[in-house]
Amino acid sequence: MTLTLPDDPALRSIPSAELQLDLACGLYASGRVSRNVAARIAGVDRAVFDESLFVRNIPTYTSEMLAEDMENMRELSGE
């Protein structure tokens, strides 16, 4: 896939790899792709991508995930 961006002066100083990582982080943060897919989009391994999410304060474990895990634990324990 090829993505064409406008020839805007604001974008000229940003390396393409950084733009690619920013796009991947945004797609992950919006819930449109998984972490694995986002890492592939960014062209980095999962550890590097996870660090990028951490630096950007993008959570990888949400309160919804916690609630689901807690419900699963209740079901497994027979409560």
DSSP file (Angstrom, degrees, kcal/mol; ACC not computed):
  #  RESIDUE AA STRUCTURE BP1 BP2  ACC     N-H-->O    O-->H-N    N-H-->O    O-->H-N    TCO  KAPPA ALPHA  PHI   PSI    X-CA   Y-CA   Z-CA
    1    1 A M              0   0    0      0, 0.0     2,-0.5     0, 0.0     0, 0.0   0.000 360.0 360.0 360.0 139.5    0.0    0.0    0.0
    2    2 A T        -     0   0    0      2,-0.0     2,-0.5     0, 0.0     0, 0.0  -0.960 360.0-160.3-115.9 132.0    1.2    3.5   -0.8
    3    3 A L        -     0   0    0     -2,-0.5     2,-0.6     2,-0.0     0, 0.0  -0.951   5.2-157.6-112.9 125.9    0.1    6.5    1.2
    4    4 A T        -     0   0    0     -2,-0.5    -2,-0.0     0, 0.0     0, 0.0  -0.909   8.8-167.6-107.2 123.8    0.4    9.9   -0.3
    5    5 A L        -     0   0    0     -2,-0.6    -2,-0.0     1,-0.1     0, 0.0  -0.743  32.1 -93.4-105.2 155.5    0.6   12.9    2.0
    6    6 A P        -     0   0    0      0, 0.0     2,-2.3     0, 0.0     5,-0.1  -0.315  38.4-109.3 -64.9 151.2    0.3   16.5    1.0
    7    7 A D        +     0   0    0      3,-0.0     3,-0.0     4,-0.0     0, 0.0  -0.510  60.9 160.9 -80.5  73.8    3.5   18.4    0.3
    8    8 A D    >>  -     0   0    0     -2,-2.3     3,-1.6     1,-0.1     4,-0.9  -0.810  47.7-133.6-102.2 135.8    3.1   20.4    3.5
    9    9 A P  H 3> S+     0   0    0      0, 0.0     4,-0.6     0, 0.0     3,-0.4   0.815 105.0  63.9 -56.2 -30.7    6.0   22.3    5.1
   10   10 A A  H 34 S+     0   0    0      1,-0.2     3,-0.2     2,-0.1     4,-0.1   0.779 105.3  45.2 -65.0 -25.7    4.9   20.9    8.5
   11   11 A L  H X4 S+     0   0    0     -3,-1.6     3,-1.5     1,-0.2    -1,-0.2   0.664  91.5  81.4 -91.7 -17.7    5.6   17.4    7.3
   12   12 A R  H 3< S+     0   0    0     -4,-0.9    -1,-0.2    -3,-0.4    -2,-0.1   0.810  91.7  49.4 -61.8 -31.7    9.0   17.9    5.6
   13   13 A S  T 3< S+     0   0    0     -4,-0.6    -1,-0.3    -3,-0.2    -2,-0.1   0.511  92.8  89.0 -87.9  -3.1   11.0   17.8    8.9
   14   14 A I  S <  S-     0   0    0     -3,-1.5     5,-0.1    -4,-0.1    -3,-0.0  -0.843  81.0-125.0 -98.8 119.8    9.4   14.6   10.1
   15   15 A P    >>  -     0   0    0      0, 0.0     4,-1.9     0, 0.0     3,-0.5  -0.274  19.3-120.8 -59.8 146.8   11.1   11.4    8.9
   16   16 A S  H 3> S+     0   0    0      1,-0.2     4,-2.5     2,-0.2     5,-0.2   0.847 112.5  57.3 -60.3 -35.3    8.9    8.9    7.1
   17   17 A A  H 3> S+     0   0    0      1,-0.2     4,-2.0     2,-0.2    -1,-0.2   0.872 106.9  49.6 -64.0 -35.3    9.6    6.2    9.7
   18   18 A E  H <> S+     0   0    0     -3,-0.5     4,-2.6     2,-0.2    -2,-0.2   0.895 110.5  49.1 -69.7 -40.0    8.3    8.5   12.4
   19   19 A L  H  X S+     0   0    0     -4,-1.9     4,-2.5     2,-0.2    -2,-0.2   0.901 110.5  51.7 -63.1 -40.4    5.1    9.3   10.5
   20   20 A Q  H  X S+     0   0    0     -4,-2.5     4,-2.3     2,-0.2    -2,-0.2   0.907 111.2  47.0 -62.8 -42.9    4.6    5.5    9.9
   21   21 A L  H  X S+     0   0    0     -4,-2.0     4,-2.6     2,-0.2    -2,-0.2   0.908 111.2  51.4 -66.3 -42.2    5.0    4.9   13.7
   22   22 A D  H  X S+     0   0    0     -4,-2.6     4,-2.3     2,-0.2    -2,-0.2   0.909 110.4  49.3 -61.3 -41.6    2.6    7.8   14.5
   23   23 A L  H  X S+     0   0    0     -4,-2.5     4,-2.5     2,-0.2    -2,-0.2   0.937 111.6  48.7 -61.7 -47.0    0.0    6.4   12.1
   24   24 A A  H  X S+     0   0    0     -4,-2.3     4,-2.3     1,-0.2    -2,-0.2   0.903 111.2  49.7 -61.7 -42.2    0.4    2.9   13.6
   25   25 A C  H  X S+     0   0    0     -4,-2.6     4,-3.0     1,-0.2    -1,-0.2   0.910 111.5  49.5 -63.3 -41.6    0.0    4.2   17.2
   26   26 A G  H  X S+     0   0    0     -4,-2.3     4,-1.9     2,-0.2     6,-0.2   0.906 110.4  49.4 -64.0 -42.2   -3.1    6.2   16.2
   27   27 A L  H  <>S+     0   0    0     -4,-2.5     5,-2.0     2,-0.2     6,-1.0   0.900 114.4  45.6 -64.3 -40.4   -4.7    3.2   14.5
   28   28 A Y  H ><5S+     0   0    0     -4,-2.3     3,-1.7    -5,-0.2    -2,-0.2   0.946 111.3  51.9 -66.0 -47.3   -4.0    1.0   17.6
   29   29 A A  H 3<5S+     0   0    0     -4,-3.0    -2,-0.2     1,-0.3    -1,-0.2   0.820 108.3  51.9 -60.3 -32.0   -5.2    3.7   20.0
   30   30 A S  T 3<5S-     0   0    0     -4,-1.9    -1,-0.3    -5,-0.2    -2,-0.2   0.522 115.1-117.1 -83.2  -4.4   -8.5    4.0   18.1
   31   31 A G  T < 5S+     0   0    0     -3,-1.7    -3,-0.2    -4,-0.3    -2,-0.1   0.619  81.4 120.8  82.3  12.6   -9.0    0.3   18.3
   32   32 A R  S   <S+     0   0    0     -5,-2.0     2,-0.3    -6,-0.2    -4,-0.2   0.757  76.4  21.3 -83.2 -24.3   -8.9   -0.2   14.5
   33   33 A V  S    S-     0   0    0     -6,-1.0    -2,-0.2    -9,-0.1    -1,-0.1  -0.959  81.0-110.4-139.6 158.9   -5.9   -2.6   14.6
   34   34 A S     >  -     0   0    0     -2,-0.3     4,-2.6     1,-0.1     5,-0.2  -0.273  37.5-103.5 -78.3 170.9   -4.3   -4.9   17.1
   35   35 A R  H  > S+     0   0    0      2,-0.2     4,-2.5     1,-0.2     5,-0.2   0.897 121.8  52.0 -63.4 -39.8   -0.8   -4.3   18.6
   36   36 A N  H  > S+     0   0    0      2,-0.2     4,-1.9     1,-0.2    -1,-0.2   0.938 112.3  44.5 -63.3 -45.5    0.7   -6.9   16.3
   37   37 A V  H  > S+     0   0    0      1,-0.2     4,-2.5     2,-0.2    -2,-0.2   0.921 112.9  51.7 -64.3 -43.5   -0.7   -5.4   13.2
   38   38 A A  H  X S+     0   0    0     -4,-2.6     4,-2.5     1,-0.2    -1,-0.2   0.895 107.3  52.8 -61.4 -40.3    0.2   -1.9   14.3
   39   39 A A  H  X>S+     0   0    0     -4,-2.5     5,-2.2     1,-0.2     4,-1.1   0.907 109.8  48.7 -61.7 -41.0    3.8   -3.0   14.9
   40   40 A R  H  <5S+     0   0    0     -4,-1.9     3,-0.4     2,-0.2    -2,-0.2   0.915 110.2  51.2 -64.3 -41.9    3.9   -4.4   11.4
   41   41 A I  H  <5S+     0   0    0     -4,-2.5    -2,-0.2     1,-0.2    -1,-0.2   0.909 111.6  47.9 -59.6 -41.7    2.5   -1.2   10.0
   42   42 A A  H  <5S-     0   0    0     -4,-2.5    -1,-0.2    -5,-0.2    -2,-0.2   0.698 110.0-126.5 -72.7 -19.0    5.2    0.8   11.9
   43   43 A G  T  <5S+     0   0    0     -4,-1.1     2,-0.3    -3,-0.4    -3,-0.2   0.798  72.2 108.9  76.4  28.5    7.9   -1.6   10.6
   44   44 A V  S   <S-     0   0    0     -5,-2.2    -1,-0.3    -6,-0.2    -2,-0.1  -0.857  72.7 -97.9-130.1 165.7    9.1   -2.4   14.1
   45   45 A D     >  -     0   0    0     -2,-0.3     4,-2.4    -3,-0.1     5,-0.2  -0.353  42.6-100.9 -79.7 169.1    9.1   -5.4   16.4
   46   46 A R  H  > S+     0   0    0      1,-0.2     4,-3.1     2,-0.2     5,-0.2   0.857 119.9  54.6 -60.0 -39.1    6.5   -5.7   19.2
   47   47 A A  H  > S+     0   0    0      2,-0.2     4,-2.0     1,-0.2    -1,-0.2   0.921 110.8  45.2 -63.4 -43.2    8.9   -4.6   21.9
   48   48 A V  H  > S+     0   0    0      2,-0.2     4,-1.9     1,-0.2    -1,-0.2   0.906 114.5  49.3 -65.5 -41.6    9.7   -1.3   20.1
   49   49 A F  H  X S+     0   0    0     -4,-2.4     4,-2.2     2,-0.2    -2,-0.2   0.928 109.4  51.1 -64.4 -44.2    6.1   -0.7   19.4
   50   50 A D  H  X S+     0   0    0     -4,-3.1     4,-2.2     1,-0.2    -1,-0.2   0.892 109.5  51.0 -60.4 -39.3    5.0   -1.3   23.0
   51   51 A E  H  X S+     0   0    0     -4,-2.0     4,-2.6     2,-0.2    -1,-0.2   0.886 108.1  52.8 -64.1 -38.6    7.7    1.2   24.1
   52   52 A S  H  X S+     0   0    0     -4,-1.9     4,-1.6     2,-0.2    -2,-0.2   0.884 108.9  49.4 -64.2 -39.3    6.3    3.7   21.6
   53   53 A L  H  <>S+     0   0    0     -4,-2.2     5,-2.9     2,-0.2     4,-0.3   0.920 111.0  50.2 -64.1 -43.2    2.8    3.2   23.1
   54   54 A F  H ><5S+     0   0    0     -4,-2.2     3,-1.5     1,-0.2    -2,-0.2   0.930 109.3  50.2 -60.5 -47.0    4.2    3.7   26.6
   55   55 A V  H 3<5S+     0   0    0     -4,-2.6    -1,-0.2     1,-0.3    -2,-0.2   0.843 113.0  47.1 -60.6 -34.1    6.1    6.9   25.6
   56   56 A R  T 3<5S-     0   0    0     -4,-1.6    -1,-0.3    -5,-0.2    -2,-0.2   0.380 113.2-119.6 -88.9   3.6    2.8    8.3   24.0
   57   57 A N  T < 5 +     0   0    0     -3,-1.5    -3,-0.2    -4,-0.3    -2,-0.1   0.862  60.2 152.4  58.2  38.5    0.8    7.3   27.1
   58   58 A I      < -     0   0    0     -5,-2.9    -1,-0.2    -6,-0.1    -2,-0.1  -0.893  43.3-128.5 -98.5 115.8   -1.4    5.0   25.0
   59   59 A P        -     0   0    0      0, 0.0     3,-0.1     0, 0.0    -5,-0.0  -0.322  22.4-171.3 -69.2 144.7   -2.7    2.2   27.3
   60   60 A T  S    S+     0   0    0      1,-0.3     2,-0.4    -2,-0.0   -25,-0.1   0.478  82.0  47.1-107.3  -8.8   -2.3   -1.4   26.3
   61   61 A Y  S    S-     0   0    0      4,-0.0    -1,-0.3     3,-0.0     2,-0.1  -0.936  79.6-165.0-135.1 109.7   -4.5   -2.8   29.0
   62   62 A T     >  -     0   0    0     -2,-0.4     4,-2.0    -3,-0.1     5,-0.1  -0.393  35.2-109.7 -95.2 168.6   -7.8   -0.9   29.5
   63   63 A S  H  > S+     0   0    0      1,-0.2     4,-2.5     2,-0.2     5,-0.2   0.822 120.9  57.3 -64.9 -30.4  -10.4   -0.9   32.3
   64   64 A E  H  > S+     0   0    0      2,-0.2     4,-2.2     1,-0.2    -1,-0.2   0.899 105.7  49.4 -65.8 -40.0  -12.7   -2.8   29.9
   65   65 A M  H  > S+     0   0    0      2,-0.2     4,-2.6     1,-0.2    -2,-0.2   0.905 110.8  50.4 -64.2 -40.8  -10.0   -5.5   29.6
   66   66 A L  H  X S+     0   0    0     -4,-2.0     4,-2.8     2,-0.2    -2,-0.2   0.928 109.9  49.6 -62.5 -45.7   -9.7   -5.6   33.4
   67   67 A A  H  X S+     0   0    0     -4,-2.5     4,-2.3     1,-0.2    -1,-0.2   0.903 112.0  48.5 -60.6 -41.6  -13.5   -5.9   33.9
   68   68 A E  H  X S+     0   0    0     -4,-2.2     4,-2.4     2,-0.2    -1,-0.2   0.916 112.1  48.7 -64.9 -42.9  -13.6   -8.8   31.4
   69   69 A D  H  X S+     0   0    0     -4,-2.6     4,-2.3     2,-0.2    -2,-0.2   0.901 110.9  50.7 -63.3 -40.7  -10.7  -10.5   33.1
   70   70 A M  H  X S+     0   0    0     -4,-2.8     4,-2.3     2,-0.2    -1,-0.2   0.911 110.4  49.2 -64.0 -41.9  -12.3  -10.2   36.5
   71   71 A E  H  X S+     0   0    0     -4,-2.3     4,-2.4     1,-0.2    -2,-0.2   0.916 110.6  50.7 -63.6 -42.7  -15.6  -11.6   35.1
   72   72 A N  H  X S+     0   0    0     -4,-2.4     4,-2.4     1,-0.2    -2,-0.2   0.898 109.7  50.6 -61.6 -40.1  -13.7  -14.5   33.6
   73   73 A M  H  X S+     0   0    0     -4,-2.3     4,-2.1     2,-0.2    -2,-0.2   0.908 109.2  51.0 -65.4 -40.9  -12.0  -15.2   36.9
   74   74 A R  H  X>S+     0   0    0     -4,-2.3     5,-2.0     1,-0.2     4,-0.6   0.927 111.8  47.6 -60.5 -43.7  -15.3  -15.1   38.8
   75   75 A E  H ><5S+     0   0    0     -4,-2.4     3,-0.7     1,-0.2    -2,-0.2   0.909 112.4  48.7 -64.8 -41.4  -16.8  -17.6   36.3
   76   76 A L  H 3<5S+     0   0    0     -4,-2.4    -1,-0.2     1,-0.2    -2,-0.2   0.824 110.9  50.0 -68.4 -31.2  -13.7  -19.9   36.6
   77   77 A S  H 3<5S-     0   0    0     -4,-2.1    -1,-0.2    -5,-0.2    -2,-0.2   0.532 114.4-116.6 -86.6  -4.5  -13.8  -19.8   40.4
   78   78 A G  T <<5       0   0    0     -3,-0.7    -3,-0.2    -4,-0.6    -2,-0.1   0.641 360.0 360.0  83.3  14.8  -17.5  -20.7   40.4
   79   79 A E      <       0   0    0     -5,-2.0    -4,-0.2    -6,-0.2    -5,-0.1   0.481 360.0 360.0 -79.9 360.0  -18.7  -17.5   42.1
